[in-house]
Amino acid sequence: MLRSYTIFTIYGIAIRVHPTFGILLLWVIFHWGVQSGGGLNGLVFGFTLMIALFAFVVLHELGHSLMAMEYGVRVHDITLLPIGGVVRLDHVPDGGRREAMIALAGPAVNVAIAAAMFPVVLAYGAARSYGSVDDYVHSLNEVGFGGLLISLFFVNITLVIFNLIPAFPMDGGRILRAVTSTFVGRERATRFAVVVGQLIAVAIAVVGILAGDYLLPLMALFVIVAAHGEWRAVHMESALRRLRVGQFALWDRGGISPDKLLRQAHGGQPKDIAVTDGGHVVGMLWRRQLTEALTAGKSEVPIADVMDPIVITVDLNDSVYDVQHLMRETGRWAVPVVEEGFYRGIFTTDRFGHVYRSVNGQTFTAKAQRALVSRLAEFRGNRTRASRDWWRRLRA
C-alpha cells in the first residue's frame, strides 16, 4: 500500500497527501495547460484553483474532525486523495445523533464559506452587468480573477450537494445510517446505507459512461469499495461487541506474588505477568522490565520493586470491542482479566489474531451464537476447576 506524507499539522491533526494525488496534478497540466490552450497562464490558474479547492476540502474535513473531538473521539489524520479528503477517526461514536452531527459538520463548513462568498460574487456580477445565472456559469471558463472567484463559489456548493448524496460512505450516507440506526440498529442500518450507496454509485457510473465523463465511474468505484470496507468494519465491530473477553483470556495459574524474586518470574521465556496479592491484581510485570532487570543483574530483587503499580483490569464479561478500545487508549498490550475483583487470566494483543480468525470463520447466526455461549460456559467451568486447584495448592 502506498504511504501518505504529512504536509502540516493543525489542532494536532496531521494533514497528509496520498501519492495518487499526483494523478490530479497531471490532469491539471493536461486540461489547463494543453487542452484549453491556456499555456503558462492556464497552468497558474489551474494550480491556483486546485490548491484553493483542496483548501476547502481540508476545511470540510476539519469540520468533521473538530465536531468528532467535541464528542471525545480521537482524530488520527486527514488524507487528501485525487477525489477528495478522508478523515480517520479512532471510532465512530455510538448514537445516531452524534454520528449525524459529525457528518453534517463538514457540509456546514462549505455552506458557511459559500454564504461568505455570495456577496462578493454578486458584486462581481453587478460590476460585469450579469443578468442571469447563465452569465455566472459562462464565467467558469474564464482564466482570471472572475473565473477563479465564481469557480470557488460553485465548488463549495458542489461539495455540499455531492457530500449530501445518500451514498455511503459520503456524508449523506452516514446521515442516512444515523437516522436508520435508531430504528433497526447500527449493523442493519449500515447494511442498508451501503446497499443504497452502491446502487447510487452504479447509477453515477452509468451516467458517466453515457456522458463520456470517465471521472464519474472512477468516483463510483471509490464509493463501492469504500462502502464495502465500511460494512466489513462495522460487521467486525458488531461481532467483537458480542464476544466476551473471558472466552479468549489466557489462564496463567494465578499470576505471581510481589514478594517473589525476579528470577522466579522468568519461567524459561519472558512474558507479561500479572502480579497478584490474595487473588487481587496489584500490578503488572512487563517482559521488557523483566528482561532489562535480569540483564542488569537484579535477579534477586523482589518483583514489587520492579513491577508497574498502575492497575488496569477488565471483567471477563466485558466485550472484546470495549477491551480493545481500552487497550488502545491506555497503550497497554496486555490486561489482566478478573471476576468479581479476583484475577482469572490475561488478555494480550496477540490474542486479537485468534479473535479475528474466530470472527471471520463464523457467520454469527443464532446457532453460532449459542455455540459461543456454550464455549464460554465451558471456559468458565475449566477456569473454576483450575481456580479451586490453585487455591488448594496455595493453602497447602
C-alpha positions in Angstrom: 0.0 0.0 0.0 1.3 3.5 -0.9 2.3 5.6 2.0 0.8 9.1 2.6 3.0 12.0 3.5 2.3 14.7 6.2 2.5 18.2 4.8 1.4 20.1 8.0 -0.5 19.7 11.3 -3.4 21.7 12.7 -5.2 21.2 16.0 -2.9 18.2 16.5 -4.4 16.6 13.3 -1.9 15.6 10.6 -2.8 16.7 7.1 -1.5 14.1 4.7 -1.2 13.7 0.9 -1.5 10.4 -0.8 0.9 9.7 -3.7 -2.0 9.2 -6.1 -2.6 12.9 -5.7 -0.1 13.2 -8.5 -2.7 12.0 -10.9 -4.6 15.2 -10.3 -1.5 17.3 -11.0 -1.1 15.6 -14.3 -4.8 16.3 -15.1 -4.3 20.0 -14.3 -1.3 20.2 -16.6 -3.2 18.4 -19.4 -6.5 20.2 -19.0 -5.4 23.8 -18.3 -2.0 23.8 -20.0 -2.6 21.7 -23.1 -6.2 21.0 -23.8 -7.5 24.5 -23.1 -4.6 26.2 -24.9 -4.1 28.4 -21.8 -0.3 27.9 -21.7 1.5 29.2 -18.7 -1.4 31.4 -17.6 -3.7 28.4 -17.8 -1.3 26.3 -15.7 -1.1 29.0 -13.0 -4.9 29.3 -13.0 -5.3 25.5 -12.8 -2.9 25.1 -10.0 -4.4 28.0 -8.0 -7.9 26.6 -8.5 -6.7 23.1 -7.4 -4.9 24.5 -4.2 -8.0 26.5 -3.3 -10.2 23.5 -3.9 -8.3 21.3 -1.6 -8.0 24.0 1.0 -11.8 23.9 1.1 -11.7 20.1 1.3 -9.3 20.3 4.3 -11.7 22.8 5.9 -14.6 20.4 5.2 -12.8 17.5 6.8 -11.7 19.7 9.7 -15.4 20.4 10.3 -15.9 16.7 10.8 -12.8 16.4 12.9 -13.5 19.2 15.3 -17.1 18.0 15.8 -15.8 14.5 16.5 -13.3 15.9 19.0 -16.2 17.6 20.8 -17.6 14.2 21.3 -14.3 12.9 22.7 -13.3 11.0 19.5 -9.7 10.9 18.7 -8.8 12.1 15.2 -5.7 10.5 13.7 -5.3 12.4 10.4 -6.8 13.8 7.2 -5.6 12.3 3.9 -6.0 14.1 0.6 -6.8 11.9 -2.4 -7.5 12.8 -6.0 -11.2 12.5 -5.4 -11.3 14.4 -2.0 -10.3 14.0 1.6 -10.7 11.2 4.1 -10.6 11.8 7.9 -9.5 8.9 10.0 -11.3 8.7 13.3 -10.4 6.4 16.2 -14.0 5.2 16.2 -17.5 6.4 15.2 -19.4 7.3 18.4 -22.5 5.3 19.3 -25.8 7.0 18.9 -27.4 8.2 15.7 -27.5 11.9 16.8 -23.7 12.2 17.4 -22.8 10.5 14.1 -25.3 12.7 12.2 -23.8 15.8 13.8 -20.3 14.8 12.8 -21.4 14.1 9.3 -23.3 17.4 9.0 -20.3 19.4 10.3 -18.4 19.1 7.0 -21.0 20.3 4.6 -21.9 23.1 7.1 -18.4 24.5 6.7 -18.8 24.7 2.9 -22.3 26.3 3.4 -20.6 29.0 5.6 -17.9 29.6 3.0 -20.4 29.9 0.2 -22.5 32.3 2.2 -19.4 34.4 2.9 -18.5 34.5 -0.8 -22.0 35.1 -2.1 -22.0 39.0 -1.6 -18.6 39.1 -3.4 -19.8 37.0 -6.3 -23.0 39.2 -6.6 -20.8 42.4 -6.5 -18.6 41.0 -9.2 -21.6 40.0 -11.3 -23.1 43.5 -10.9 -19.9 45.1 -12.0 -19.9 42.9 -15.1 -23.7 43.5 -15.7 -24.6 39.9 -15.3 -28.4 39.4 -15.7 -28.8 35.7 -15.2 -27.3 32.6 -13.7 -26.1 31.6 -17.1 -23.8 34.6 -17.2 -22.1 33.3 -14.0 -21.9 29.8 -15.4 -20.2 31.0 -18.6 -17.6 32.8 -16.4 -16.4 29.4 -15.1 -14.3 29.0 -18.2 -12.5 32.4 -17.8 -8.9 32.3 -16.9 -8.7 35.1 -14.4 -9.9 36.5 -11.1 -13.6 36.3 -12.1 -13.4 32.7 -13.3 -11.5 31.8 -10.1 -14.0 33.5 -7.8 -17.1 32.0 -9.4 -15.4 28.6 -9.7 -14.6 28.5 -6.0 -18.1 29.6 -5.1 -19.6 26.8 -7.2 -17.0 24.4 -5.8 -18.4 24.9 -2.3 -22.0 24.5 -3.5 -20.9 21.3 -5.3 -19.2 19.9 -2.2 -22.3 20.4 -0.2 -24.6 18.7 -2.8 -22.2 15.9 -3.6 -21.5 15.0 0.0 -25.1 15.0 1.0 -26.0 12.4 -1.6 -27.2 9.4 0.5 -24.4 7.2 -0.9 -22.4 5.6 1.9 -19.6 6.4 2.9 -20.4 10.0 1.8 -21.8 12.3 4.5 -25.3 11.8 3.2 -24.9 8.1 3.6 -23.7 8.5 7.2 -26.6 10.7 8.0 -28.9 8.0 6.4 -27.3 5.4 8.6 -27.5 7.6 11.7 -31.3 8.1 11.2 -31.9 4.4 10.2 -29.9 3.1 13.2 -32.4 4.5 15.6 -35.0 2.0 14.2 -33.1 -1.1 13.2 -29.7 -0.9 14.9 -26.3 0.1 13.6 -25.3 -3.1 11.8 -28.5 -3.3 9.8 -28.5 0.4 9.2 -25.0 0.2 7.8 -26.0 -2.7 5.5 -29.0 -0.6 4.3 -26.9 2.5 3.7 -24.2 0.5 1.9 -26.7 -1.1 -0.5 -28.3 2.3 -1.2 -24.8 3.9 -1.7 -23.7 1.1 -4.1 -26.9 1.4 -6.1 -26.4 5.2 -6.5 -22.7 4.6 -7.3 -23.7 2.2 -10.2 -26.2 4.9 -11.5 -23.4 7.5 -11.3 -21.1 5.2 -13.2 -23.7 4.6 -16.0 -24.4 8.3 -16.3 -20.6 9.0 -16.6 -20.1 6.4 -19.3 -23.1 7.6 -21.3 -21.9 11.2 -21.0 -18.3 10.4 -21.8 -17.1 11.7 -18.4 -14.9 8.9 -17.1 -14.2 10.6 -13.8 -17.6 9.7 -12.6 -17.1 5.9 -13.0 -13.8 6.3 -11.0 -15.7 8.1 -8.2 -18.4 5.4 -8.3 -15.7 2.7 -7.9 -14.3 4.6 -4.9 -17.8 4.7 -3.3 -18.4 1.0 -3.9 -15.1 -0.1 -2.5 -15.2 2.3 0.5 -18.8 1.3 1.3 -17.8 -2.4 1.3 -14.8 -1.7 3.5 -17.1 0.2 6.0 -19.5 -2.6 6.0 -16.8 -5.1 6.9 -15.5 -2.8 9.7 -19.0 -2.4 11.2 -19.6 -6.2 10.9 -16.4 -6.9 12.7 -17.2 -4.3 15.4 -20.6 -5.8 16.0 -19.1 -9.3 16.3 -16.4 -8.0 18.7 -19.2 -6.4 20.8 -20.9 -9.8 21.1 -17.8 -11.7 22.2 -16.7 -11.7 25.8 -13.0 -11.3 26.6 -13.1 -14.1 29.1 -13.6 -16.5 26.2 -10.1 -15.6 24.8 -8.2 -14.9 28.0 -5.1 -17.0 28.8 -5.1 -18.8 32.2 -1.7 -18.5 33.8 -2.3 -20.1 37.2 -3.0 -17.1 39.4 -0.2 -14.6 38.4 2.8 -14.1 40.7 3.3 -12.7 44.2 5.0 -9.3 44.6 7.2 -10.9 47.2 8.7 -13.4 44.7 12.2 -12.7 43.2 12.6 -11.7 39.6 14.4 -14.9 38.7 11.3 -16.8 39.8 9.2 -14.9 37.2 11.3 -15.8 34.2 9.9 -19.3 33.6 12.2 -20.0 30.7 10.7 -17.3 28.5 10.0 -13.6 29.5 6.3 -12.6 29.2 3.9 -10.1 30.7 2.8 -11.3 34.1 0.0 -10.1 36.4 1.2 -9.5 39.9 -1.4 -10.6 42.5 -1.8 -10.5 46.2 -4.5 -12.5 47.8 -6.1 -13.1 44.4 -6.3 -9.4 43.6 -4.2 -7.7 40.9 -1.7 -5.2 42.4 0.5 -4.5 39.3 2.0 -5.8 36.1 5.5 -7.1 35.5 6.2 -6.3 31.8 8.5 -8.6 30.0 10.7 -5.6 28.9 11.1 -4.6 32.5 11.9 -8.2 33.5 14.4 -8.7 30.7 16.2 -5.3 31.5 16.3 -6.1 35.2 17.7 -9.6 34.7 20.3 -8.3 32.2 21.3 -5.7 34.8 21.9 -8.5 37.4 18.9 -7.8 39.5 17.6 -11.4 39.6 17.4 -11.3 43.4 15.3 -8.2 43.6 11.7 -8.6 44.7 9.1 -8.2 42.0 7.4 -5.4 43.9 10.4 -3.2 43.3 10.2 -3.5 39.5 6.5 -4.1 38.7 4.2 -1.4 37.2 1.9 -0.5 40.1 -0.8 1.1 37.9 -3.6 -1.4 37.7 -5.9 -1.6 34.7 -8.1 -4.6 34.7 -11.1 -5.8 32.7 -14.0 -8.1 33.7 -14.3 -11.4 32.0 -17.8 -10.4 30.8 -16.6 -7.2 29.1 -16.8 -7.3 25.3 -13.7 -7.8 23.2 -14.5 -4.5 21.5 -14.5 -2.5 24.7 -11.3 -4.2 25.8 -9.7 -3.4 22.5 -10.7 0.2 22.8 -9.4 0.4 26.4 -6.0 -1.1 25.4 -5.7 1.3 22.5 -6.5 4.3 24.7 -4.2 3.3 27.6 -1.3 1.9 25.4 -1.4 -1.5 27.1 -0.6 -4.6 25.1 -1.9 -6.9 27.9 -4.6 -6.5 30.6 -5.5 -8.8 33.5 -9.0 -10.4 33.4 -10.9 -10.5 36.7 -14.1 -11.9 38.0 -15.7 -10.1 41.0 -12.3 -8.5 41.6 -10.3 -11.7 41.6 -7.7 -12.4 38.9 -8.6 -15.1 36.4 -6.3 -14.7 33.4 -4.7 -12.3 31.0 -5.6 -10.9 27.6 -2.9 -9.7 25.2 -2.8 -8.1 21.8 -1.5 -11.4 20.4 -5.0 -12.8 21.2 -6.6 -10.5 18.7 -5.4 -12.6 15.8 -7.2 -15.5 17.3 -10.3 -13.4 17.9 -10.4 -12.1 14.3 -9.9 -15.6 12.9 -12.9 -16.7 15.1 -15.0 -13.8 13.8 -14.1 -14.4 10.1 -14.8 -18.1 10.5 -18.3 -17.6 11.8 -21.5 -16.0 10.4 -22.9 -15.4 13.9 -26.3 -16.9 13.2 -28.4 -17.9 16.2 -26.8 -21.3 16.1 -23.3 -19.8 16.1 -24.1 -17.5 19.0 -25.4 -20.5 21.1 -22.1 -22.3 20.3 -20.2 -19.3 21.6 -22.2 -19.2 24.8 -21.5 -22.9 25.2 -17.8 -22.3 24.7 -17.8 -19.5 27.3 -19.6 -21.7 29.8 -17.0 -24.5 29.2 -14.2 -21.9 29.7 -15.7 -20.8 32.9 -16.1 -24.3 34.1 -12.5 -25.2 33.3 -11.4 -21.9 34.9 -13.3 -22.6 38.1 -11.8 -26.1 38.5 -8.4 -24.7 37.9 -9.1 -21.9 40.4 -10.0 -24.5 43.1 -6.8 -26.5 42.4 -4.7 -23.3 42.6 -6.3 -22.2 45.9 -5.9 -25.7 47.3 -2.2 -25.6 46.5 -1.9 -22.1 47.9 -3.4 -23.1 51.2 -1.1 -26.1 51.3 
